[in-house]
Amino acid sequence: MRMVTDASSTPSASVTVRIFGSLRQLRAARRLPYTLDVDVPRGGIAARDLAVSLGLPPEKIEGVFVNHGLHGIGVRVSPGDRVAFVPYGTPGPHRVFLGLYAAGREASEAAGDSRDAGS
């Protein structure tokens, strides 16, 4: 499934998105896919904006994996990236193992990520 997240005439390319946990359940309840290719602007998009375009509530997202690296929701997503949204509520041991605890701290500090949309 392809979605256009930028309605302007700016050329776009896609990212592969996977959605997990309660976020996946939200999409499934609306009969929407939880693994999909999404068109994004060639210059990239903030993960928060991508989440909103997919109908995902940003306040329920604890971490964003981009190309196997874990980031806060402010991370910039570029064409060709592989993205996964992980919600709050991931069980304790998995949060630490996956690095979600650190991502939550990163989201509040946001200064150290060169991919951060605010940079």
C-alpha positions as CSV (number, residue, x, y, z in Angstrom):
1,M,0.0,0.0,0.0
2,R,1.3,3.5,-0.9
3,M,0.3,6.6,0.9
4,V,1.3,10.1,-0.1
5,T,2.2,12.1,3.0
6,D,3.0,15.3,1.1
7,A,0.3,16.5,-1.2
8,S,2.5,19.2,-2.8
9,S,4.3,18.7,-6.2
10,T,7.5,17.9,-4.4
11,P,9.0,14.6,-5.6
12,S,8.8,11.8,-3.1
13,A,10.2,8.4,-2.4
14,S,9.1,5.7,0.0
15,V,10.0,4.3,3.4
16,T,9.0,0.9,4.8
17,V,7.0,1.3,8.1
18,R,6.2,-1.4,10.6
19,I,3.9,-0.7,13.5
20,F,3.9,-2.7,16.8
21,G,2.0,-3.4,20.0
22,S,-1.1,-1.3,20.8
23,L,-0.3,0.9,17.8
24,R,-0.7,-2.1,15.6
25,Q,-4.0,-3.0,17.3
26,L,-5.2,0.6,16.5
27,R,-4.5,0.1,12.8
28,A,-5.9,-3.4,12.7
29,A,-9.2,-2.3,14.4
30,R,-9.6,0.2,11.5
31,R,-8.7,-2.6,9.0
32,L,-5.5,-0.7,8.1
33,P,-2.2,-2.4,7.4
34,Y,0.6,-2.4,10.0
35,T,3.4,-3.0,7.6
36,L,3.4,-0.7,4.6
37,D,5.5,1.4,2.2
38,V,4.8,5.1,2.6
39,D,5.8,7.9,0.3
40,V,7.7,10.7,2.0
41,P,9.3,13.9,0.6
42,R,12.8,13.4,-0.8
43,G,14.1,15.7,1.8
44,G,12.7,13.5,4.6
45,I,10.1,14.0,7.3
46,A,10.0,14.0,11.1
47,A,8.9,10.6,12.5
48,R,6.3,12.5,14.5
49,D,4.8,13.9,11.2
50,L,4.9,10.4,9.6
51,A,3.1,8.9,12.6
52,V,0.4,11.6,12.4
53,S,0.0,11.0,8.7
54,L,-0.7,7.3,9.5
55,G,-3.2,8.1,12.2
56,L,-0.9,7.1,15.0
57,P,-1.1,9.3,18.2
58,P,2.5,10.6,18.8
59,E,1.9,10.7,22.6
60,K,1.6,6.9,22.5
61,I,4.9,6.3,20.8
62,E,7.8,5.5,23.0
63,G,10.5,4.8,20.4
64,V,11.1,4.9,16.7
65,F,13.5,2.4,15.1
66,V,15.1,3.8,12.0
67,N,17.4,1.3,10.1
68,H,17.8,-0.8,13.3
69,G,18.7,2.2,15.5
70,L,16.4,3.4,18.2
71,H,15.5,7.1,18.4
72,G,13.0,9.5,19.9
73,I,10.0,10.6,17.9
74,G,11.8,13.8,16.7
75,V,14.2,11.7,14.4
76,R,14.2,12.6,10.7
77,V,13.2,9.8,8.4
78,S,14.6,9.8,4.8
79,P,13.6,7.9,1.7
80,G,14.8,4.3,1.7
81,D,14.7,4.1,5.5
82,R,13.1,1.3,7.4
83,V,11.0,2.6,10.3
84,A,9.2,0.9,13.2
85,F,7.0,2.6,15.7
86,V,6.9,1.1,19.2
87,P,4.3,2.2,21.8
88,Y,4.5,2.8,25.5
89,G,3.6,-0.3,27.4
90,T,6.3,-2.6,26.1
91,P,7.0,-5.0,29.1
92,G,9.9,-4.0,31.4
93,P,12.7,-6.4,30.3
94,H,12.0,-5.8,26.6
95,R,12.1,-2.0,27.2
96,V,15.7,-2.3,28.5
97,F,16.7,-4.9,26.0
98,L,15.4,-2.9,23.0
99,G,16.8,0.4,24.4
100,L,13.4,2.0,24.8
101,Y,14.3,3.4,28.2
102,A,17.2,5.2,26.7
103,A,15.1,6.4,23.8
104,G,12.7,8.0,26.2
105,R,15.5,9.9,27.8
106,E,16.8,10.9,24.3
107,A,13.3,12.3,23.4
108,S,13.4,14.6,26.4
109,E,17.1,15.6,25.8
110,A,16.9,15.5,21.9
111,A,20.2,17.4,21.5
112,G,22.6,14.5,20.7
113,D,21.0,13.0,17.6
114,S,22.3,14.3,14.3
115,R,19.2,12.9,12.6
116,D,16.9,14.9,15.0
117,A,14.4,17.0,13.0
118,G,15.3,20.0,15.0
119,S,18.9,20.0,14.0
